[in-house]
Amino acid sequence: MIYTYNELLLKYKSAYQIEKAVKNGEVYKIEKGIYSDVPSVHYLAVIMKKYPYGVFTSYSAYYYHNLTDVIPNKIYLSTNRNGTTIISDKIQQVRMKDELYDLGKTEIHYEGIKINIYDKERMLIDLARNKNQIGYDLYKEIISNYRKLANTLDTQKIEEYLQYFVNGDKIFEIIQDEVF
């Protein structure tokens, strides 16, 4: 199990006792402020513990939904526009308006870790919206994988989500032309 420093403080009552527990091998320091009762933990579990409000988006979401095999060079986490700033070389923070932040937010299990991620329908809309910012080859790979999933996508959900986006009609046309 993974713990924050504050959670351990409740258990061990002082910083000294936490240090003593680390020296004795009762807990392991994974990184600043994050501890575990096992020496090695999955990086996704650490991210979800540090940023429980973060939602995987963009290239990360496409990867974890198995829509691409391109491993992103950073973890793309969406947060509320007014949320805490994430300072990390490994994480790219994407700030969202309140009405878009929770839209399509779901949880999946990836390699045994429960992660917050936007659903495939929401990510399809983002793909169509950001078509020109994604490299051509990556875009084609992801669209091709969406075509294979076309029968499993919830079109009603897509139409519902599009109401929250500027140019929803144009985005819908792109999705119709490219996927369905």
C-alpha positions as CSV (number, residue, x, y, z in Angstrom):
1,M,0.0,0.0,0.0
2,I,1.1,3.6,-0.7
3,Y,1.0,6.3,1.9
4,T,1.5,10.0,1.9
5,Y,3.7,11.6,4.6
6,N,0.6,12.9,6.4
7,E,-0.9,9.4,6.5
8,L,2.2,8.0,8.0
9,L,2.3,10.9,10.5
10,L,-1.1,9.8,11.8
11,K,0.2,6.2,12.2
12,Y,3.7,6.9,13.6
13,K,3.0,10.2,15.4
14,S,6.3,12.0,14.6
15,A,8.8,12.5,11.8
16,Y,11.4,10.8,14.0
17,Q,9.3,7.6,14.2
18,I,8.7,7.7,10.4
19,E,12.5,7.9,9.8
20,K,13.0,5.0,12.3
21,A,10.4,2.9,10.4
22,V,12.2,3.6,7.1
23,K,15.5,2.6,8.6
24,N,14.0,-0.6,10.0
25,G,12.4,-1.5,6.6
26,E,8.8,-1.2,7.9
27,V,8.1,1.4,5.2
28,Y,10.1,2.5,2.1
29,K,10.5,6.0,0.9
30,I,9.5,6.0,-2.8
31,E,9.9,9.7,-3.4
32,K,9.4,13.0,-1.5
33,G,6.2,12.7,0.5
34,I,5.3,9.2,-0.8
35,Y,6.0,6.0,1.1
36,S,5.1,2.3,0.7
37,D,5.1,-0.9,2.7
38,V,6.8,-2.6,-0.3
39,P,10.1,-1.6,-1.8
40,S,8.9,-1.1,-5.4
41,V,5.6,0.3,-6.6
42,H,4.1,1.0,-10.0
43,Y,4.6,4.6,-11.2
44,L,0.9,4.9,-12.0
45,A,0.0,4.1,-8.4
46,V,2.4,6.9,-7.2
47,I,0.9,9.4,-9.6
48,M,-2.6,8.6,-8.5
49,K,-1.6,8.9,-4.8
50,K,0.1,12.2,-5.4
51,Y,-2.5,13.7,-7.7
52,P,-5.8,12.0,-6.9
53,Y,-7.7,14.8,-8.6
54,G,-5.7,14.3,-11.9
55,V,-7.3,12.7,-14.9
56,F,-5.2,11.1,-17.6
57,T,-5.8,12.9,-20.9
58,S,-4.2,13.5,-24.3
59,Y,-1.4,11.2,-25.4
60,S,-1.5,9.3,-22.1
61,A,-5.2,8.5,-22.4
62,Y,-4.8,7.3,-25.9
63,Y,-2.0,5.0,-24.7
64,Y,-3.8,3.6,-21.7
65,H,-6.9,3.0,-23.8
66,N,-4.7,1.0,-26.1
67,L,-5.5,3.3,-29.1
68,T,-1.8,3.7,-29.8
69,D,1.4,1.9,-28.9
70,V,3.4,5.2,-28.8
71,I,4.5,5.7,-25.2
72,P,4.1,9.4,-24.3
73,N,7.3,11.1,-23.2
74,K,5.3,12.7,-20.3
75,I,2.2,11.9,-18.4
76,Y,-0.6,14.2,-19.4
77,L,-2.8,14.9,-16.4
78,S,-5.9,17.1,-16.6
79,T,-6.8,19.2,-13.6
80,N,-9.4,21.8,-12.7
81,R,-8.4,25.3,-14.0
82,N,-8.1,26.5,-10.4
83,G,-6.4,23.3,-9.1
84,T,-3.0,23.1,-7.6
85,T,-0.1,23.5,-10.0
86,I,1.8,20.3,-10.7
87,I,5.6,20.9,-10.7
88,S,7.2,17.9,-12.3
89,D,9.4,17.2,-15.3
90,K,7.5,13.9,-15.9
91,I,4.0,15.4,-15.9
92,Q,2.4,17.8,-18.3
93,Q,-0.6,19.5,-16.6
94,V,-3.6,20.4,-18.7
95,R,-5.9,22.8,-17.0
96,M,-9.6,22.6,-17.9
97,K,-12.7,24.7,-17.4
98,D,-15.0,23.3,-14.7
99,E,-17.7,22.1,-17.2
100,L,-15.1,20.2,-19.2
101,Y,-13.1,18.8,-16.4
102,D,-15.6,16.2,-15.2
103,L,-17.0,15.5,-18.7
104,G,-16.3,11.9,-19.5
105,K,-14.2,11.3,-16.4
106,T,-14.1,7.6,-15.5
107,E,-11.9,5.0,-13.9
108,I,-10.1,2.0,-15.5
109,H,-7.7,-0.6,-14.2
110,Y,-4.4,-0.6,-16.0
111,E,-1.9,-3.2,-14.9
112,G,-3.8,-3.6,-11.6
113,I,-3.8,0.1,-10.9
114,K,-7.0,2.1,-10.7
115,I,-6.5,5.4,-12.7
116,N,-8.7,8.4,-13.5
117,I,-9.0,8.8,-17.2
118,Y,-11.4,10.3,-19.8
119,D,-13.5,7.8,-21.6
120,K,-13.0,6.9,-25.2
121,E,-15.9,9.0,-26.4
122,R,-14.4,12.1,-24.8
123,M,-11.0,11.4,-26.1
124,L,-12.4,11.0,-29.6
125,I,-13.8,14.5,-29.4
126,D,-10.4,15.8,-28.1
127,L,-8.7,14.0,-31.0
128,A,-11.0,15.7,-33.6
129,R,-10.6,19.1,-31.8
130,N,-6.8,18.8,-31.8
131,K,-6.4,17.1,-35.1
132,N,-3.8,19.6,-36.3
133,Q,-1.6,19.5,-33.2
134,I,-1.1,15.7,-33.2
135,G,1.4,14.3,-35.7
136,Y,-0.1,12.9,-38.9
137,D,1.1,9.3,-38.3
138,L,-0.1,9.2,-34.7
139,Y,-3.4,10.7,-35.7
140,K,-3.9,8.1,-38.4
141,E,-3.0,5.3,-36.0
142,I,-5.5,6.5,-33.3
143,I,-8.3,7.1,-35.9
144,S,-7.7,3.7,-37.4
145,N,-8.1,2.1,-33.9
146,Y,-11.2,4.1,-33.3
147,R,-12.7,2.8,-36.6
148,K,-12.2,-0.8,-35.2
149,L,-14.1,0.3,-32.1
150,A,-16.8,2.2,-33.9
151,N,-19.6,-0.3,-33.0
152,T,-18.7,-0.2,-29.3
153,L,-18.6,3.6,-29.0
154,D,-21.7,5.3,-27.4
155,T,-22.8,7.9,-30.1
156,Q,-25.4,9.3,-27.7
157,K,-22.6,10.1,-25.2
158,I,-20.6,11.8,-28.0
159,E,-23.5,14.0,-29.0
160,E,-24.2,14.8,-25.3
161,Y,-20.5,15.8,-24.8
162,L,-20.4,17.9,-27.9
163,Q,-22.9,20.4,-26.5
164,Y,-20.1,21.6,-24.2
165,F,-17.6,22.4,-26.9
166,V,-17.4,25.4,-29.2
167,N,-17.8,24.3,-32.8
168,G,-19.5,21.0,-31.7
169,D,-21.1,20.7,-35.2
170,K,-17.7,20.8,-37.0
171,I,-16.2,18.3,-34.5
172,F,-19.1,16.0,-35.1
173,E,-18.6,16.2,-38.9
174,I,-14.9,15.3,-38.4
175,I,-15.9,12.3,-36.2
176,Q,-18.5,11.2,-38.7
177,D,-16.1,11.4,-41.7
178,E,-13.2,9.8,-39.9
179,V,-14.7,7.1,-37.7
180,F,-18.3,6.1,-38.6
